Amino acid sequence: MERKNLWAPWRIKYLKRLAKKSECFICHYRDHPEDDDENFVLWRTKHCMVIFNRFPYNNGHLLIAPMRHTGNIDDTNDEENLELMKLISQV
């Protein structure tokens, strides 16, 4: 099966802005709770946060991420995994 890439040209401005930053956008959101409305952070728990996708491909597209910076879900600990799963079922 041929792999097709999604193309969303309206995201280019946002992606170029992200490319200029060296900081992970999730870590930035984590460290600036005062900007939750602007960053579409819906809620925070001890180990995770729920964020509306700024440029969703579908209605209600959410990101649920651990607060701790990690690039791989295999690196999350038991507490983070439990919270991630609970948030998935809640949203």
DSSP file (Angstrom, degrees, kcal/mol; ACC not computed):
  #  RESIDUE AA STRUCTURE BP1 BP2  ACC     N-H-->O    O-->H-N    N-H-->O    O-->H-N    TCO  KAPPA ALPHA  PHI   PSI    X-CA   Y-CA   Z-CA
    1    1 A M              0   0    0      0, 0.0     2,-0.3     0, 0.0     0, 0.0   0.000 360.0 360.0 360.0 133.0    0.0    0.0    0.0
    2    2 A E        -     0   0    0      1,-0.1     2,-0.5     0, 0.0     0, 0.0  -0.536 360.0-129.6 -74.2 134.5    1.3    3.4   -0.9
    3    3 A R        -     0   0    0     -2,-0.3     2,-0.4     2,-0.0    -1,-0.1  -0.728  23.0-161.3 -86.2 129.2    1.8    5.8    2.0
    4    4 A K        -     0   0    0     -2,-0.5     2,-0.4     0, 0.0     0, 0.0  -0.915   9.5-137.5-112.7 138.5    0.3    9.2    1.5
    5    5 A N        -     0   0    0     -2,-0.4     2,-0.3     1,-0.0    -2,-0.0  -0.742  20.3-121.3 -91.6 139.3    1.2   12.3    3.4
    6    6 A L        -     0   0    0     -2,-0.4     2,-0.5     2,-0.0    -1,-0.0  -0.591  26.3-156.4 -74.3 141.2   -1.4   14.6    4.7
    7    7 A W        +     0   0    0     -2,-0.3    -1,-0.0     4,-0.0    -2,-0.0  -0.979  21.0 169.2-125.6 121.2   -1.0   18.1    3.4
    8    8 A A    >   -     0   0    0     -2,-0.5     3,-2.4     1,-0.1     4,-0.2  -0.768   7.8-176.3-130.5  84.5   -2.5   21.1    5.2
    9    9 A P  G >  S+     0   0    0      0, 0.0     3,-1.4     0, 0.0     4,-0.3   0.724  77.7  70.4 -60.1 -22.8   -1.0   24.2    3.6
   10   10 A W  G 3  S+     0   0    0      1,-0.3     4,-0.3     2,-0.1     3,-0.2   0.617  91.6  62.8 -69.2  -9.5   -2.8   26.5    6.1
   11   11 A R  G <> S+     0   0    0     -3,-2.4     4,-2.7     1,-0.2     3,-0.3   0.568  74.6  93.1 -88.6 -10.1   -0.3   25.2    8.7
   12   12 A I  H <> S+     0   0    0     -3,-1.4     4,-2.7     1,-0.2     5,-0.2   0.886  83.8  50.4 -55.1 -46.8    2.9   26.5    7.0
   13   13 A K  H  > S+     0   0    0     -4,-0.3     4,-1.6    -3,-0.2    -1,-0.2   0.912 114.0  45.7 -58.8 -43.5    3.0   29.8    9.0
   14   14 A Y  H  > S+     0   0    0     -4,-0.3     4,-2.1    -3,-0.3    -2,-0.2   0.919 112.9  49.5 -65.7 -45.0    2.7   27.9   12.2
   15   15 A L  H  X S+     0   0    0     -4,-2.7     4,-2.2     1,-0.2    -2,-0.2   0.880 108.9  51.9 -64.7 -39.2    5.3   25.3   11.3
   16   16 A K  H  X S+     0   0    0     -4,-2.7     4,-1.0    -5,-0.2    -1,-0.2   0.886 109.2  51.0 -64.2 -37.8    7.8   27.9   10.2
   17   17 A R  H  X S+     0   0    0     -4,-1.6     4,-0.5    -5,-0.2     3,-0.5   0.911 111.2  47.8 -65.2 -42.0    7.3   29.7   13.6
   18   18 A L  H >< S+     0   0    0     -4,-2.1     3,-1.2     1,-0.2    -2,-0.2   0.873 104.9  59.9 -65.2 -37.2    7.9   26.4   15.4
   19   19 A A  H 3< S+     0   0    0     -4,-2.2    -1,-0.2     1,-0.3    -2,-0.2   0.779  99.7  57.1 -64.2 -27.0   11.0   25.6   13.3
   20   20 A K  H 3< S+     0   0    0     -4,-1.0     2,-0.3    -3,-0.5    -1,-0.3   0.692  95.5  79.6 -77.0 -18.6   12.7   28.8   14.6
   21   21 A K    <<  -     0   0    0     -3,-1.2     4,-0.1    -4,-0.5     0, 0.0  -0.679  60.2-162.3 -92.7 143.3   12.3   27.8   18.2
   22   22 A S        +     0   0    0     -2,-0.3     2,-0.3     2,-0.1    -1,-0.1   0.622  67.6  89.5 -93.8 -15.6   14.7   25.3   19.8
   23   23 A E  S    S-     0   0    0      1,-0.1     2,-0.2    -5,-0.0    -2,-0.1  -0.589  87.2-107.9 -86.1 143.1   12.3   24.6   22.7
   24   24 A C     >  -     0   0    0     -2,-0.3     4,-2.2     1,-0.1     5,-0.2  -0.485  23.9-136.6 -63.3 131.0    9.7   21.8   22.6
   25   25 A F  H  > S+     0   0    0      1,-0.2     4,-2.4     2,-0.2     5,-0.2   0.842 103.8  54.2 -65.4 -30.9    6.3   23.4   22.3
   26   26 A I  H  > S+     0   0    0      2,-0.2     4,-2.6     1,-0.2    -1,-0.2   0.918 108.9  47.8 -68.4 -41.8    4.8   21.0   24.9
   27   27 A C  H  > S+     0   0    0      2,-0.2     4,-2.2     1,-0.2    -2,-0.2   0.889 110.7  52.6 -63.1 -38.7    7.5   22.0   27.4
   28   28 A H  H  X S+     0   0    0     -4,-2.2     4,-0.7     2,-0.2    -2,-0.2   0.938 110.9  46.1 -61.8 -46.8    6.9   25.6   26.6
   29   29 A Y  H >< S+     0   0    0     -4,-2.4     3,-0.9     1,-0.2    -2,-0.2   0.911 111.5  53.0 -61.7 -42.0    3.1   25.1   27.3
   30   30 A R  H 3< S+     0   0    0     -4,-2.6    -1,-0.2     1,-0.2    -2,-0.2   0.892 111.3  45.8 -58.2 -41.7    4.0   23.2   30.5
   31   31 A D  H 3< S+     0   0    0     -4,-2.2    -1,-0.2     1,-0.2    -2,-0.2   0.499 111.5  53.0 -85.0  -4.4    6.2   26.0   31.8
   32   32 A H    X<  +     0   0    0     -3,-0.9     3,-2.1    -4,-0.7    -1,-0.2  -0.519  53.9 158.2-130.9  66.5    3.7   28.8   31.0
   33   33 A P  G >  S+     0   0    0      0, 0.0     3,-1.7     0, 0.0     4,-0.2   0.744  71.2  71.4 -62.6 -21.5    0.3   28.0   32.5
   34   34 A E  G 3  S+     0   0    0      1,-0.3     3,-0.2    -3,-0.1     4,-0.2   0.702  97.7  51.0 -66.2 -16.8   -0.6   31.6   32.4
   35   35 A D  G <> S+     0   0    0     -3,-2.1     4,-2.4    -6,-0.2    -1,-0.3   0.136  72.7 117.4-104.1  18.0   -0.9   31.2   28.6
   36   36 A D  H <>>S+     0   0    0     -3,-1.7     5,-2.3     1,-0.2     4,-0.6   0.882  75.4  50.1 -56.7 -41.6   -3.2   28.2   28.7
   37   37 A D  H >45S+     0   0    0     -3,-0.2     3,-0.9    -4,-0.2    -1,-0.2   0.944 113.5  45.1 -62.4 -46.6   -6.1   30.0   27.0
   38   38 A E  H 345S+     0   0    0      1,-0.2    -1,-0.2    -4,-0.2    -2,-0.2   0.839 117.4  45.1 -64.8 -33.9   -3.8   31.2   24.2
   39   39 A N  H 3<5S-     0   0    0     -4,-2.4    -1,-0.2     2,-0.1    -2,-0.2   0.388 110.3-120.1 -93.5   2.8   -2.2   27.8   23.8
   40   40 A F  T <<5 +     0   0    0     -3,-0.9    12,-2.8    -4,-0.6     2,-0.7   0.803  51.3 163.9  62.8  31.9   -5.5   25.8   23.9
   41   41 A V  E   < -A   51   0A   0     -5,-2.3    10,-0.3    10,-0.2    -1,-0.2  -0.740  16.9-172.2 -80.1 117.1   -4.4   23.9   27.0
   42   42 A L  E     -     0   0A   0      8,-2.5     2,-0.3    -2,-0.7    -1,-0.2   0.928  58.7 -20.5 -80.4 -47.8   -7.7   22.4   28.3
   43   43 A W  E     -A   50   0A   0      7,-1.1     7,-2.7    -7,-0.0     2,-0.4  -0.993  53.0-141.6-160.6 162.8   -6.6   21.0   31.6
   44   44 A R  E     -A   49   0A   0     -2,-0.3     5,-0.2     5,-0.2     2,-0.2  -0.918  11.3-173.4-124.9 146.7   -3.6   19.8   33.5
   45   45 A T        -     0   0    0      3,-3.1    22,-0.0    -2,-0.4    -2,-0.0  -0.640  50.1 -83.5-122.3-173.4   -3.1   16.9   35.9
   46   46 A K  S    S+     0   0    0     -2,-0.2    34,-0.1     1,-0.2     3,-0.0   0.892 125.5  14.3 -61.2 -39.4    0.0   16.1   38.0
   47   47 A H  S    S+     0   0    0     32,-0.1    20,-3.5    20,-0.1    21,-0.5   0.512 125.9  34.6-115.9  -7.8    1.7   14.3   35.2
   48   48 A C  E     - B   0  66A   0     18,-0.3    -3,-3.1    19,-0.1     2,-0.3  -0.874  53.9-150.6-143.6 169.8   -0.1   15.2   32.0
   49   49 A M  E     -AB  44  65A   0     16,-2.3    16,-2.4    -2,-0.3     2,-0.5  -0.991  13.6-136.8-144.8 155.0   -2.0   17.9   30.1
   50   50 A V  E     -AB  43  64A   0     -7,-2.7    -8,-2.5    -2,-0.3    -7,-1.1  -0.945  25.1-176.6-113.6 128.3   -4.7   18.0   27.4
   51   51 A I  E     -AB  41  63A   0     12,-3.0    12,-3.0    -2,-0.5     2,-0.3  -0.980  25.6-127.3-129.4 133.9   -4.3   20.4   24.5
   52   52 A F  E     - B   0  62A   0    -12,-2.8     2,-0.3    -2,-0.4    10,-0.2  -0.618  38.7-109.8 -71.5 137.6   -6.6   21.2   21.6
   53   53 A N        -     0   0    0      8,-2.5     8,-0.1    -2,-0.3     7,-0.1  -0.565  19.9-145.0 -68.5 127.3   -4.7   20.9   18.3
   54   54 A R  S    S+     0   0    0     -2,-0.3    -1,-0.2     1,-0.3   -14,-0.0   0.837  97.2  26.2 -64.4 -33.9   -4.2   24.4   16.9
   55   55 A F  S    S-     0   0    0    -44,-0.0    -1,-0.3    -3,-0.0   -44,-0.1  -0.665  89.6-169.6-129.0  75.9   -4.6   23.1   13.3
   56   56 A P        -     0   0    0      0, 0.0     3,-0.1     0, 0.0     4,-0.0  -0.328  26.1-154.3 -73.0 147.5   -6.8   19.9   13.6
   57   57 A Y  S    S+     0   0    0      1,-0.1     2,-0.3     2,-0.1     3,-0.0   0.706  88.5  25.5 -83.8 -24.5   -7.4   17.5   10.8
   58   58 A N  S >  S-     0   0    0     -3,-0.0     3,-1.4     0, 0.0    -1,-0.1  -0.934 100.6 -85.5-134.6 157.0  -10.7   16.5   12.4
   59   59 A N  T 3  S+     0   0    0     -2,-0.3    -2,-0.1     1,-0.2     0, 0.0  -0.382 113.4  14.9 -60.0 137.5  -13.1   18.2   14.8
   60   60 A G  T 3  S+     0   0    0      1,-0.2     2,-0.3    -7,-0.1    -1,-0.2   0.670  80.8 170.9  73.6  17.8  -12.1   17.8   18.4
   61   61 A H    <   -     0   0    0     -3,-1.4    -8,-2.5    -8,-0.1     2,-0.3  -0.479  13.5-173.9 -65.9 121.7   -8.5   16.7   17.7
   62   62 A L  E     -B   52   0A   0     -2,-0.3     2,-0.5   -10,-0.2   -10,-0.2  -0.805  23.9-145.5-119.4 157.2   -6.7   16.6   21.0
   63   63 A L  E     -B   51   0A   0    -12,-3.0   -12,-3.0    -2,-0.3     2,-0.5  -0.994  10.7-168.5-119.4 126.9   -3.2   16.0   22.2
   64   64 A I  E     +B   50   0A   0     -2,-0.5   -14,-0.2   -14,-0.2    20,-0.0  -0.975  21.2 170.2-114.9 118.8   -2.7   14.3   25.5
   65   65 A A  E     -B   49   0A   0    -16,-2.4   -16,-2.3    -2,-0.5     2,-0.1  -0.940  36.0-110.7-133.7 147.8    1.0   14.6   26.6
   66   66 A P  E     -B   48   0A   0      0, 0.0   -18,-0.3     0, 0.0     4,-0.2  -0.464  25.1-130.7 -70.3 150.3    3.1   13.9   29.7
   67   67 A M  S    S+     0   0    0    -20,-3.5     2,-0.3    -2,-0.1   -19,-0.1   0.857  89.5  81.0 -68.2 -35.5    4.4   16.9   31.5
   68   68 A R  S    S-     0   0    0    -21,-0.5     2,-0.3     1,-0.1   -41,-0.0  -0.550  95.7-108.6 -75.3 134.4    7.9   15.4   31.5
   69   69 A H        +     0   0    0     -2,-0.3     2,-0.3     2,-0.0    -1,-0.1  -0.468  55.9 149.5 -66.1 121.7    9.8   15.8   28.2
   70   70 A T        -     0   0    0     -2,-0.3     3,-0.1    -4,-0.2     6,-0.0  -0.973  39.2-155.8-152.9 141.8   10.0   12.5   26.5
   71   71 A G  S    S+     0   0    0     -2,-0.3     2,-0.4     1,-0.1     3,-0.1   0.429  81.3  47.7 -97.3   0.6   10.2   11.6   22.8
   72   72 A N    >   -     0   0    0      1,-0.1     3,-2.2     0, 0.0     4,-0.2  -0.990  69.3-139.2-147.2 131.0    8.9    8.1   23.2
   73   73 A I  G >  S+     0   0    0     -2,-0.4     3,-1.5     1,-0.3    -1,-0.1   0.775 103.5  68.7 -61.3 -24.7    5.9    6.7   25.0
   74   74 A D  G 3  S+     0   0    0      1,-0.3    -1,-0.3    -3,-0.1    -3,-0.0   0.697  92.9  60.2 -65.5 -17.6    8.1    3.8   26.0
   75   75 A D  G <  S+     0   0    0     -3,-2.2    -1,-0.3     2,-0.0    -2,-0.2   0.493  81.9 104.5 -89.1  -4.1   10.0    6.2   28.2
   76   76 A T    <   -     0   0    0     -3,-1.5     2,-0.1    -4,-0.2    -6,-0.0  -0.477  68.0-128.4 -77.6 150.2    7.0    7.1   30.3
   77   77 A N     >  -     0   0    0     -2,-0.1     4,-2.7     1,-0.1     5,-0.2  -0.324  30.6 -93.0 -90.8 177.6    6.7    5.7   33.8
   78   78 A D  H  > S+     0   0    0      1,-0.2     4,-2.5     2,-0.2     5,-0.2   0.884 124.0  50.8 -60.4 -41.9    3.8    3.9   35.4
   79   79 A E  H  > S+     0   0    0      2,-0.2     4,-2.2     1,-0.2    -1,-0.2   0.927 112.7  46.2 -62.7 -44.6    2.3    7.0   37.0
   80   80 A E  H  > S+     0   0    0      2,-0.2     4,-2.8     1,-0.2    -2,-0.2   0.919 112.7  50.4 -63.9 -43.6    2.4    8.9   33.6
   81   81 A N  H  X S+     0   0    0     -4,-2.7     4,-2.4     2,-0.2    -2,-0.2   0.914 110.2  49.7 -60.8 -43.8    1.0    5.9   31.7
   82   82 A L  H  X S+     0   0    0     -4,-2.5     4,-2.3     1,-0.2    -1,-0.2   0.928 113.3  46.0 -61.2 -45.7   -1.9    5.6   34.2
   83   83 A E  H  X S+     0   0    0     -4,-2.2     4,-2.6     2,-0.2     5,-0.2   0.906 110.7  53.1 -65.8 -41.6   -2.7    9.2   33.9
   84   84 A L  H  X S+     0   0    0     -4,-2.8     4,-2.3     1,-0.2    -2,-0.2   0.933 111.6  46.0 -56.8 -47.0   -2.5    9.2   30.1
   85   85 A M  H  X S+     0   0    0     -4,-2.4     4,-2.0     2,-0.2    -2,-0.2   0.888 111.6  51.1 -66.0 -39.9   -4.9    6.3   29.9
   86   86 A K  H  X S+     0   0    0     -4,-2.3     4,-1.8    -5,-0.2    -1,-0.2   0.920 111.3  48.4 -63.2 -42.6   -7.3    7.9   32.4
   87   87 A L  H  X S+     0   0    0     -4,-2.6     4,-2.5     1,-0.2    -2,-0.2   0.899 107.8  55.1 -65.5 -39.8   -7.3   11.1   30.3
   88   88 A I  H  < S+     0   0    0     -4,-2.3    -1,-0.2     1,-0.2    -2,-0.2   0.927 110.9  45.0 -58.0 -44.2   -7.9    9.2   27.1
   89   89 A S  H  < S+     0   0    0     -4,-2.0    -1,-0.2     1,-0.2    -2,-0.2   0.823 113.2  51.5 -71.4 -29.5  -11.0    7.6   28.6
   90   90 A Q  H  <        0   0    0     -4,-1.8    -2,-0.2     1,-0.2    -1,-0.2   0.859 360.0 360.0 -74.1 -36.2  -12.2   11.0   30.0
   91   91 A V     <        0   0    0     -4,-2.5    -1,-0.2    -5,-0.1    -2,-0.2   0.502 360.0 360.0 -83.3 360.0  -11.9   12.9   26.8
